[in-house]
Amino acid sequence: MVTLGKINNCRATILIDSGATTNFIDQQFCQRNRLALINIANQRVEMADNRIFISDKGLVEAYLEFFGKRARENFVAVGGLKCAAILGIPWLQNSQAIIDFEHREIAF
């Protein structure tokens, strides 16, 4: 499910992906919006298209706003995403969102 929101007050397209093991943010989105990435522990990332790489950059304690909610989230930075960010299992666990994929609705 793709939706619009804000990350650190920057408009962003956000993919909610229940198969993503963590939250990801696009490196180019961060560069365009001057969001400072910091060094993080190496993260092995396997993308849906089977590309594998190591990321050592992240966006930490970022403000995420959408669906009238505001939260702080950590993201692993990767290149080549088709959207600004992917929210995976960490966000799903923290938000306790109930997602109706058929009707494309989210409730909290």
C-alpha positions as CSV (number, residue, x, y, z in Angstrom):
1,M,0.0,0.0,0.0
2,V,1.4,3.4,-1.0
3,T,0.4,6.6,0.7
4,L,1.6,10.2,1.2
5,G,3.0,11.6,4.3
6,K,5.9,13.6,5.7
7,I,9.4,12.6,7.0
8,N,11.0,15.4,9.0
9,N,8.5,17.8,7.4
10,C,9.4,16.7,3.9
11,R,6.5,15.4,1.6
12,A,7.1,11.8,0.9
13,T,5.6,8.8,-0.8
14,I,5.6,5.9,1.7
15,L,5.2,2.2,1.0
16,I,3.8,0.1,3.8
17,D,5.3,-3.4,3.3
18,S,4.5,-6.2,5.8
19,G,7.3,-8.2,4.3
20,A,10.0,-5.6,5.0
21,T,12.2,-6.6,8.0
22,T,13.0,-3.0,8.8
23,N,12.2,0.6,7.7
24,F,14.0,1.9,4.7
25,I,14.6,5.4,3.3
26,D,15.8,6.4,-0.1
27,Q,19.3,8.0,-0.1
28,Q,18.4,10.3,-3.0
29,F,15.3,11.5,-1.1
30,C,17.5,12.3,1.8
31,Q,20.0,14.2,-0.4
32,R,17.2,16.2,-2.2
33,N,15.7,17.2,1.2
34,R,19.0,17.7,3.0
35,L,18.2,15.1,5.6
36,A,21.4,14.1,7.4
37,L,22.2,10.4,7.4
38,I,24.4,9.1,10.2
39,N,26.7,6.1,10.4
40,I,24.9,2.9,11.7
41,A,26.0,-0.7,12.2
42,N,26.3,-2.5,8.9
43,Q,22.9,-3.8,7.7
44,R,22.7,-6.5,5.1
45,V,19.8,-5.6,2.8
46,E,18.2,-8.0,0.3
47,M,15.7,-6.1,-2.0
48,A,12.6,-7.6,-3.5
49,D,14.5,-7.9,-6.8
50,N,17.1,-10.1,-5.1
51,R,19.8,-7.4,-5.1
52,I,21.9,-7.6,-1.9
53,F,24.1,-4.9,-0.5
54,I,25.4,-3.6,2.8
55,S,24.2,-0.2,4.2
56,D,26.0,1.7,6.9
57,K,23.9,4.8,6.8
58,G,20.6,5.6,8.5
59,L,18.1,8.3,9.4
60,V,17.6,8.0,13.1
61,E,14.7,9.3,15.2
62,A,13.0,10.9,12.1
63,Y,9.6,12.4,12.5
64,L,7.0,10.5,10.5
65,E,3.6,12.0,9.9
66,F,0.7,10.4,8.1
67,F,-2.9,9.4,8.6
68,G,-3.1,12.1,11.3
69,K,-0.4,10.4,13.4
70,R,3.1,11.5,14.3
71,A,5.8,9.1,15.4
72,R,9.6,8.8,15.5
73,E,11.1,6.1,13.4
74,N,14.6,4.8,12.4
75,F,15.4,4.1,8.8
76,V,18.1,2.2,7.0
77,A,19.3,4.2,4.0
78,V,19.3,2.5,0.6
79,G,19.5,3.7,-3.0
80,G,17.2,3.1,-5.9
81,L,13.8,3.0,-4.1
82,K,10.8,3.9,-6.2
83,C,9.3,5.8,-3.2
84,A,10.8,7.9,-0.5
85,A,10.4,5.3,2.3
86,I,9.3,1.8,3.1
87,L,7.7,1.1,6.5
88,G,8.2,-2.5,7.5
89,I,7.8,-4.7,10.6
90,P,9.2,-2.1,13.1
91,W,6.6,0.5,12.2
92,L,3.8,-2.1,12.1
93,Q,4.8,-3.3,15.6
94,N,5.1,0.1,17.1
95,S,2.0,1.6,15.5
96,Q,-0.3,-1.4,16.0
97,A,-2.0,-0.4,12.8
98,I,-4.8,-2.5,11.4
99,I,-4.5,-2.6,7.6
100,D,-7.4,-3.4,5.3
101,F,-5.5,-4.1,2.1
102,E,-8.7,-4.8,0.1
103,H,-10.1,-1.3,0.8
104,R,-6.7,0.4,1.3
105,E,-7.6,1.7,4.7
106,I,-5.6,1.9,7.9
107,A,-7.0,2.2,11.4
108,F,-5.2,2.7,14.7
